[in-house]
Amino acid sequence: LKYMGGDVPNGQAAADFVKGCVDADTGGLADAPGGKVSVYSTAVGVLAAVELGVPRDAFEAGAVKYLGDNVKTFEDIRIAAAAFEALGKRPDQADAWLEQIARLRNDDGSYGKGDGAARETGSAVAAVLRLGGKLEHPEGAIKAMQDGQRADGGFGQAGGPASDLATSYRVVRSLHMLKAPPQDAGRLRAFIDSCRNDDGGYGVAKGKPSGAAGTYYAATITHWLDEK
């Protein structure tokens, strides 16, 4: 909505919903009021709360503690790093998380193997930068991401030739953070267009039904490509 010039129809109701997702026992946020708390839902809840202007005292301290206590895997680190960036804070666990990511790094600065390297590299680079870390051999990371662009113009997961907007979002975010363009921005735009449906929304991949996630990815990637 921000990138397309729109507004949340009822911002206060959305903010109240997010506040209602705060779990009093754990300090984390659930995906819906009364639901199960997780690292992912807490991090996404923080991102939403910040965007909606929810007062920090309603969620910040509890969410920070919950994330610090419960982040375990790389995917946990990746999404938690986004939440801390939105809060303008560096987590106390940042150095330990950076060490965990470093163990996944290849000698040339890339991450992952084969046709999964672009996605894994894009995921790791953004997390390292958000945590205030220094990239080792950034040129290798950039090459892995740029070389991972597929025949359809997008970027995809390991084990299949087709691209998806979720993977393209991860890769283009990191390329944008490194001020490096995709190998062929025109083909990437064409892939994004191929995910658009007659209802005006976007699926997460070509032929998939429209949804908030696919439309968000498409709008955000296009915004990054348009930035000079």
C-alpha positions, 0 to 999 in steps of 0.5 A: 500500500505504501509503495503503491500510494494507498492507505490502510482503510481503517488504520486504527482498527488494524493497529488495535488488531495487532495490539490484540495479538500480543501474548501477555504470558510470553511477550511475543505476538501471535498470528491472531488474538489468542493464537499460538506465538512463534518467532515468525509471528512475533517478528511480523507483528513487530513489523506491522506494529511499527508501520501502523504506529502502535505505541512501543510500550504496547509490544516492544519490550516483550517482543524483544525478549521473546525473540532473544530467548527463542530464535534458534534456526537461520530462518528465525534469525532472518526474520528476527533481524528484520524486526530489530531493523524496524525497531532501530535496535541491534539485538544483544544476540547479534554477534552470536547470530552472525557467527551462526550465519557465517558457518553457512557461508561458502569460501567465495562469499555465497551461501547454498549450493547449485540452483538454490544458491541465489535464494540462500545467498539473498536470505543470508546477505540481508540478515548479515547487513541488518544485524550490522555485520560485514560481508566477506567477499561481497562480490561473490555473493553478488555474482551468486545472486545475479547468476541465479536469475532463471530463464523465466526472468525470476528467481526460484527455490532449489530443485525446480526450474520455475521462479516465484515471487517470494524467492525473487523478493529475497534476492532482489532485496539483498541486491538492492541493499548492495546497490547491485542490479539484477542481471536482466531487470527487463526479464525480471519485470516480465516475470512479475507481470506474468504473475499478475491476474485479471483481478489486478492482484498477483499470485506468488508464482505464474498461474497462482491465485492472487493474494496479499503476499504475492501482491506485496512481493510484486509491488516491493520488487517493482519499487526497488527496480524503479529506485535510482 
